[in-house]
């Protein structure tokens, strides 16, 4: 069983390595402005050294409706710009425009994408996210199994430790689920909100869990030391444990 888990983890690391090396293979072409964050303003730009004007004829939403039309771009020497702020919708926007390059009316067009965090989902990033989530889930399952084993063996100290480890590992799991749904399941916003809420709750609860577990571990260590001291005086282990329990009450 341990060899299988080790082989799976090694395979994931190899996959992550090749994914990072090839991450640039899936980026946007030069006909796109790239990705921008939802509900944030962005600059639609055009560069022309021999134009006297550049205008935007239309910016089209991802649902094919028109956002703005017939817009005059501001100019700074050869740099033309229009600040666009209607970015509440997720998806690919299309920009159509025209300028008088070399004295001739010339059309141009490109697109840009609006995403929740301003990053473009790519195959490489998807593989990295899924691989990391898979590793976290494996570690979480392993820690839960070790916790159950400690509980079955009635080893209270180990039980507390693996309980804390399981809680700690669950925190990045909720975070990764939130990020994955935020970037790839944009049509199911409620799912992203649920995982975001779980991440916040888990993060806040971590401090309370840490304090409680630390207290219980210290108490357990102290009581174990007291039991050992009584046993060194010749008392049987069961009797020593019972006496410590009576003191606790």
MONOR-V523619 format. One record per residue. N is the residue number from 1. RES is the residue in one letter. NEAR is the number of other ideal C-beta (glycine too) atoms within 10 Angstrom. Layout:
n res near
N RES NEAR
N RES NEAR
//
This chain:
n res near
1 X 7
2 X 7
3 X 7
4 X 8
5 X 13
6 X 10
7 X 10
8 X 12
9 X 14
10 X 10
11 X 11
12 X 18
13 X 10
14 X 11
15 X 15
16 X 16
17 X 10
18 X 11
19 X 19
20 X 13
21 X 10
22 X 13
23 X 15
24 X 9
25 X 9
26 X 13
27 X 12
28 X 15
29 X 7
30 X 6
31 X 9
32 X 15
33 X 17
34 X 13
35 X 18
36 X 20
37 X 14
38 X 14
39 X 12
40 X 10
41 X 11
42 X 19
43 X 10
44 X 21
45 X 15
46 X 21
47 X 11
48 X 18
49 X 9
50 X 10
51 X 18
52 X 10
53 X 13
54 X 26
55 X 16
56 X 21
57 X 15
58 X 15
59 X 20
60 X 18
61 X 17
62 X 15
63 X 7
64 X 7
65 X 8
66 X 9
67 X 18
68 X 16
69 X 11
70 X 8
71 X 17
72 X 11
73 X 18
74 X 11
75 X 15
76 X 7
77 X 7
78 X 12
79 X 14
80 X 22
81 X 15
82 X 20
83 X 11
84 X 19
85 X 11
86 X 13
87 X 20
88 X 9
89 X 14
90 X 14
91 X 13
92 X 13
93 X 22
94 X 15
95 X 24
96 X 15
97 X 21
98 X 17
99 X 20
100 X 15
101 X 16
102 X 10
103 X 9
104 X 7
105 X 9
106 X 14
107 X 10
108 X 16
109 X 13
110 X 18
111 X 17
112 X 19
113 X 19
114 X 23
115 X 19
116 X 16
117 X 12
118 X 15
119 X 16
120 X 16
121 X 17
122 X 17
123 X 12
124 X 19
125 X 17
126 X 15
127 X 18
128 X 17
129 X 18
130 X 16
131 X 17
132 X 17
133 X 17
134 X 15
135 X 18
136 X 19
137 X 15
138 X 15
139 X 19
140 X 18
141 X 13
142 X 17
143 X 20
144 X 16
145 X 13
146 X 17
147 X 19
148 X 12
149 X 13
150 X 18
151 X 14
152 X 9
153 X 10
154 X 8
155 X 13
156 X 16
157 X 14
158 X 15
159 X 20
160 X 20
161 X 17
162 X 21
163 X 20
164 X 20
165 X 18
166 X 18
167 X 17
168 X 16
169 X 18
170 X 20
171 X 16
172 X 17
173 X 20
174 X 20
175 X 19
176 X 20
177 X 21
178 X 20
179 X 20
180 X 19
181 X 20
182 X 19
183 X 18
184 X 16
185 X 13
186 X 16
187 X 8
188 X 11
189 X 13
190 X 8
191 X 15
192 X 20
193 X 13
194 X 15
195 X 20
196 X 17
197 X 12
198 X 17
199 X 20
200 X 13
201 X 11
202 X 18
203 X 12
204 X 9
205 X 12
206 X 15
207 X 9
208 X 9
209 X 14
210 X 13
211 X 10
212 X 13
213 X 16
214 X 12
215 X 11
216 X 16
217 X 15
218 X 10
219 X 13
220 X 14
221 X 11
222 X 11
223 X 18
224 X 14
225 X 10
226 X 15
227 X 20
228 X 11
229 X 12
230 X 16
231 X 14
232 X 9
233 X 7
234 X 7
235 X 15
236 X 10
237 X 11
238 X 9
239 X 12
240 X 20
241 X 17
242 X 13
243 X 14
244 X 17
245 X 11
246 X 8
247 X 9
248 X 8
249 X 4
//
